[in-house]
């Protein structure tokens, strides 16, 4: 595929991903309070509906991935633009808890088939084992989703109220997101990536062979790594200012330090795109998994004065790990059945993500700043799990 076409695809999918993340994952942080006030529910109830959407997305992910493996990214991503618009419209029309949860179920369907995993699968469908740079490119663009989404949601809410903001995001999915996703090219038949029709004898043999034990072990290890790192990422996104205050930082310092995480994530992805793309993805993932525990250790020893260093370490590591979630399954298992396998690997991660704000909040209530050792321990365990992985493992078809 020509380089220009590849760059255009990355730009269009990256922009569509920015819109998708900004209008779903980053929406409650701005709209939860006015939404709860008007609907007559508590703010935790709004976040509970959001968590339920994450669970729905986890359960749907493998099926969306399998569809992309079969038909490519365009039809699935175009459909999710419509689902996002429908879910946001339903949220704008919600009149109570029932409507709130129903709207977030629809948004969960869109999140399960229209966020990073789906975009990664679409790129692998197009480029096969050469998709690593394209995956990095998408995360570089969509890394600004909160930077764009939070101020835009805040402005919309101030102008039109939270319902008007939801209507506006829904319209953007139809006017901007849908055409961008529809721009995703089809893969030429001459560029089949690990999905050429098998002869009947080969297909029968593949179906009869069990999944090798080392592939099952690698799958379990990788699923644990993704779950542990997504738990920590969501916990920090939800509680970092409070965590830093428990460690002795002022509110102003905690907010300022928290603002460093986003740019650090982009810096980490630039590092991956520039230097680390020349090394094995396992090595870059191992280095990234260590960054949160190292930053936590510095914060524990030196306290609030190095809070900014901790935020930079955490953000950079998280940025690289976001790319690793797309590249590691590709390099370990190959492009065949990538979308389905990616969906399966992310089920524990999405569930951990849904539970993270509540569980880490409990840790903060009971342990104070000591809750940081929980996330640091998970990061260290993820690093050890990555050390236990070897490449390559298995190139066979994906099976549940």
C-alpha positions in Angstrom: 0.0 0.0 0.0 1.5 3.4 -0.9 2.9 5.4 1.9 0.6 8.4 1.3 -2.4 6.1 1.6 -1.1 4.7 4.8 -0.5 8.2 6.2 -3.9 9.3 5.2 -5.5 6.3 6.8 -3.6 6.9 10.1 -4.6 10.6 10.1 -8.3 9.8 9.4 -8.5 7.0 11.9 -6.5 8.9 14.5 -8.9 11.9 14.3 -11.9 9.6 14.5 -10.4 7.9 17.5 -9.8 11.3 19.1 -13.5 12.1 18.7 -14.5 8.6 20.0 -12.4 8.8 23.2 -13.3 12.5 23.9 -17.1 11.9 23.6 -17.2 8.7 25.7 -14.3 7.8 28.0 -13.5 11.4 28.9 -17.1 12.6 28.9 -18.1 11.8 32.6 -15.3 13.8 34.1 -16.9 17.0 32.8 -20.6 16.2 32.6 -21.2 13.8 35.5 -22.0 16.6 38.1 -24.6 18.5 36.0 -26.0 15.3 34.7 -26.5 13.8 38.2 -28.0 17.1 39.4 -30.7 17.2 36.7 -31.4 13.5 36.6 -31.8 13.3 40.4 -29.1 10.7 41.0 -25.7 10.8 42.7 -22.5 11.4 40.9 -21.3 7.9 41.7 -24.4 6.6 40.0 -23.3 8.3 36.8 -19.9 6.7 37.1 -21.5 3.4 37.8 -23.4 3.7 34.5 -20.0 4.5 32.8 -18.4 1.4 34.4 -21.3 -0.7 33.2 -20.5 0.6 29.7 -16.9 -0.6 30.1 -18.1 -4.1 31.0 -20.4 -4.1 28.0 -17.4 -3.1 25.8 -15.3 -5.9 27.3 -17.9 -8.5 26.4 -18.4 -7.2 22.9 -14.8 -6.7 22.0 -14.0 -10.3 20.8 -17.0 -10.3 18.4 -16.1 -6.9 17.0 -12.5 -8.0 16.5 -13.7 -11.2 14.7 -15.9 -9.1 12.4 -12.9 -6.9 11.5 -10.8 -9.9 10.8 -13.4 -11.1 8.4 -14.7 -7.9 6.7 -12.1 -5.3 7.5 -12.3 -2.1 9.6 -14.5 0.1 7.5 -17.9 -1.5 8.0 -17.4 -2.0 11.7 -16.0 1.5 12.4 -18.7 3.2 10.3 -21.4 1.3 12.2 -19.8 2.4 15.5 -20.0 6.0 14.5 -23.8 5.5 14.2 -23.9 3.7 17.5 -22.0 6.5 19.2 -24.3 9.1 17.8 -27.4 7.0 18.9 -26.0 6.5 22.4 -25.2 10.2 22.9 -28.6 11.1 21.6 -30.2 8.7 24.1 -28.0 10.2 26.9 -29.2 13.7 25.9 -32.9 12.5 26.2 -32.4 10.5 29.5 -35.0 11.4 32.2 -33.8 9.2 35.0 -31.5 6.3 36.1 -33.1 3.9 33.6 -32.5 6.1 30.6 -29.0 6.9 31.9 -28.0 3.2 32.1 -29.6 2.4 28.8 -27.7 5.2 27.0 -24.4 4.0 28.5 -25.2 0.5 27.4 -25.4 1.8 23.8 -22.2 3.8 24.3 -20.6 0.6 25.7 -21.5 -1.2 22.4 -19.7 1.6 20.5 -16.7 1.5 22.8 -16.4 -2.2 22.5 -16.2 -2.0 18.7 -14.9 1.5 18.0 -12.0 2.4 20.3 -8.3 1.6 20.0 -8.6 -2.2 19.7 -10.9 -1.9 16.7 -8.6 0.7 15.0 -5.6 -1.5 15.7 -7.3 -4.5 14.2 -8.3 -2.4 11.1 -4.7 -1.5 10.6 -3.5 -5.0 11.0 -6.1 -6.2 8.5 -4.6 -3.7 6.0 -0.9 -3.9 6.8 -0.4 -7.2 8.6 2.9 -7.5 10.5 4.0 -4.1 9.2 1.2 -2.2 11.2 3.4 -1.2 14.2 4.2 2.3 12.9 0.6 2.9 11.9 -0.6 1.8 15.4 1.8 4.3 17.0 0.6 7.0 14.6 -3.0 6.6 15.7 -2.1 6.8 19.4 0.0 9.9 18.8 -3.1 11.7 17.4 -5.7 10.3 19.8 -3.3 11.0 22.7 -4.8 14.5 22.7 -8.4 13.3 23.2 -8.6 14.6 26.8 -6.7 17.8 25.8 -9.3 18.5 23.2 -12.3 16.8 24.7 -12.4 18.2 28.2 -12.2 21.9 27.2 -14.7 21.3 24.4 -17.2 19.5 26.6 -16.8 22.2 29.2 -17.5 24.9 26.6 -20.5 23.0 25.2 -22.0 22.5 28.7 -21.6 26.2 29.5 -23.3 27.2 26.2 -26.0 24.6 25.9 -26.1 22.6 29.1 -25.0 18.9 29.4 -27.9 17.7 27.1 -26.8 20.1 24.4 -23.2 18.9 24.8 -24.3 15.3 24.2 -26.3 16.4 21.1 -23.3 18.2 19.8 -21.0 15.2 20.3 -23.6 13.0 18.6 -23.7 15.4 15.6 -19.9 15.4 15.4 -19.9 11.6 15.1 -22.3 11.9 12.1 -20.6 14.8 10.4 -17.0 14.1 11.2 -16.5 10.6 12.6 -18.6 8.7 10.1 -16.9 10.1 7.0 -13.4 9.6 8.5 -14.1 6.0 9.3 -15.7 5.5 5.9 -12.4 6.7 4.5 -10.7 3.5 5.8 -9.5 1.7 2.6 -10.4 -1.9 1.7 -7.5 -4.3 1.6 -6.7 -5.4 -2.0 -7.2 -9.1 -2.5 -3.5 -9.4 -3.6 -2.5 -8.2 -0.1 -4.2 -10.8 2.0 -2.7 -10.8 5.5 -2.7 -14.1 7.1 -6.2 -14.8 6.0 -6.0 -16.5 2.6 -8.5 -19.3 2.2 -7.0 -22.6 3.4 -7.4 -25.8 1.5 -10.0 -28.0 3.1 -7.4 -30.4 4.4 -5.3 -27.7 6.0 -8.4 -26.1 7.5 -9.5 -29.4 9.0 -6.1 -30.0 10.4 -6.0 -26.5 12.0 -9.3 -27.0 13.5 -8.3 -30.4 15.0 -5.0 -29.2 16.5 -5.2 -27.9 20.1 -3.8 -24.5 21.0 -0.2 -25.1 22.0 0.5 -24.9 25.8 3.1 -22.1 25.3 0.5 -20.0 23.3 -2.1 -20.4 26.1 0.6 -19.4 28.7 1.6 -16.3 26.6 -2.1 -15.4 26.2 -2.7 -15.5 30.0 0.5 -13.5 30.7 -0.4 -10.9 28.2 -4.0 -10.6 29.5 -2.7 -10.1 33.0 -0.2 -7.4 31.8 -3.0 -5.5 30.0 -5.4 -5.8 33.0 -2.7 -4.7 35.5 -1.6 -1.7 33.5 -5.1 -0.6 32.6 -6.1 -0.8 36.2 -3.3 1.5 37.2 -3.9 3.9 34.2 -7.5 4.3 35.1 -6.8 4.6 38.8 -4.3 7.4 38.2 -6.7 9.2 35.8 -9.4 9.1 38.5 -7.4 9.7 41.7 -4.0 11.2 40.9 -4.6 14.7 42.5 -6.0 13.1 45.6 -3.1 10.6 45.8 -0.6 13.4 45.5 -2.4 15.4 48.2 -2.2 12.4 50.5 1.5 12.5 49.9 1.9 16.1 51.0 1.3 18.1 47.9 -1.0 21.1 47.9 -4.2 21.0 45.7 -2.7 23.5 43.3 0.5 21.4 43.0 -1.5 18.2 42.6 -3.6 19.6 39.8 -0.6 21.1 38.0 1.3 17.8 38.3 -1.6 15.9 37.0 -1.7 18.0 33.9 1.8 16.7 33.0 0.5 13.2 32.5 -1.1 13.9 29.1 2.0 15.5 27.5 4.2 12.8 29.0 2.0 10.1 27.3 2.5 11.8 24.0 6.2 12.1 24.7 6.4 8.4 25.4 4.6 7.6 22.1 7.0 9.9 20.3 9.9 8.0 21.9 8.3 4.7 20.7 7.8 6.1 17.2 11.4 7.4 17.0 13.9 5.3 18.9 12.0 2.3 20.4 10.6 1.3 17.0 14.0 -0.1 16.2 13.9 -2.5 19.2 11.6 -5.4 19.9 8.2 -4.4 21.2 8.7 -6.7 24.2 11.7 -4.6 25.3 9.9 -1.3 25.0 6.9 -2.8 26.9 9.2 -4.0 29.7 10.8 -0.6 30.0 7.4 1.1 30.0 6.0 -1.3 32.7 8.9 -0.3 35.0 8.3 3.4 34.8 5.3 3.6 37.1 7.0 1.6 39.9 10.2 3.6 39.5 8.4 6.8 39.7 6.4 5.5 42.8 9.7 4.6 44.5 11.1 8.1 43.9 7.9 9.7 45.3 8.0 7.4 48.3 11.6 8.4 49.1 11.6 12.1 48.3 7.9 13.0 48.7 6.1 15.9 47.1 9.1 17.7 45.6 9.5 14.9 43.0 5.7 14.6 42.3 6.3 16.0 38.8 8.9 13.3 38.1 6.5 10.6 39.1 3.8 12.1 36.8 6.3 12.2 33.9 7.4 8.6 34.5 3.8 7.3 34.8 2.6 9.2 31.8 5.5 8.2 29.5 5.2 4.5 30.5 1.4 4.6 30.0 1.8 6.1 26.6 4.2 3.4 25.4 2.0 0.6 27.0 -1.0 1.9 25.0 1.0 1.1 21.8 2.2 -2.2 23.3 -1.4 -3.3 23.6 -1.6 -3.2 19.9 1.9 -4.3 18.9 2.6 -7.1 21.3 -0.3 -9.4 20.2 0.8 -8.8 16.6 4.5 -9.7 17.2 3.8 -12.6 19.5 0.9 -14.3 17.6 1.0 -12.9 14.1 -1.7 -11.1 12.0 -4.0 -14.1 11.5 -7.1 -13.7 13.7 -5.6 -10.5 15.3 -8.9 -8.7 15.9 -10.6 -11.6 17.7 -7.5 -12.3 19.8 -7.1 -8.7 20.7 -10.7 -8.5 21.8 -10.2 -11.6 24.0 -7.0 -10.3 25.5 -8.7 -7.0 26.5 -11.7 -8.5 28.3 -9.9 -8.7 31.7 -8.4 -5.2 31.1 -11.8 -3.6 30.4 -13.3 -5.2 33.5 -10.3 -4.1 35.6 -10.7 -0.7 34.1 -14.3 -0.6 35.1 -13.6 -1.6 38.7 -10.4 0.5 39.1 -11.9 3.9 40.3 -13.9 2.2 43.0 -11.2 -0.2 44.2 -8.4 2.3 44.2 -10.6 4.8 45.9 -11.1 2.2 48.7 -7.3 1.8 48.9 -6.9 5.5 49.2 -9.5 5.6 52.0 -7.7 2.9 54.0 -4.0 3.4 53.1 -3.7 7.1 52.1 -0.5 7.7 50.2 0.4 4.0 50.8 -2.1 3.1 48.1 0.6 4.0 45.7 2.3 0.7 46.6 -0.7 -1.2 45.3 -0.3 0.3 41.8 3.5 0.0 42.0 3.2 -3.7 42.9 0.9 -4.2 39.9 3.4 -2.5 37.6 6.2 -4.7 39.0 4.1 -7.8 38.5 3.4 -6.7 34.9 7.1 -6.3 34.3 7.8 -9.8 35.6 5.0 -11.2 33.4 6.6 -9.5 30.4 10.0 -11.0 31.3 8.4 -14.4 31.2 7.2 -13.9 27.7 9.3 -15.0 24.8 8.9 -14.2 21.1 7.8 -15.5 18.8 5.2 -17.9 20.2 2.5 -19.2 17.9 1.3 -18.2 14.4 -1.9 -20.4 14.4 -5.5 -19.3 14.1 -7.2 -17.7 17.1 -9.5 -19.8 19.2 -11.5 -19.1 22.3 
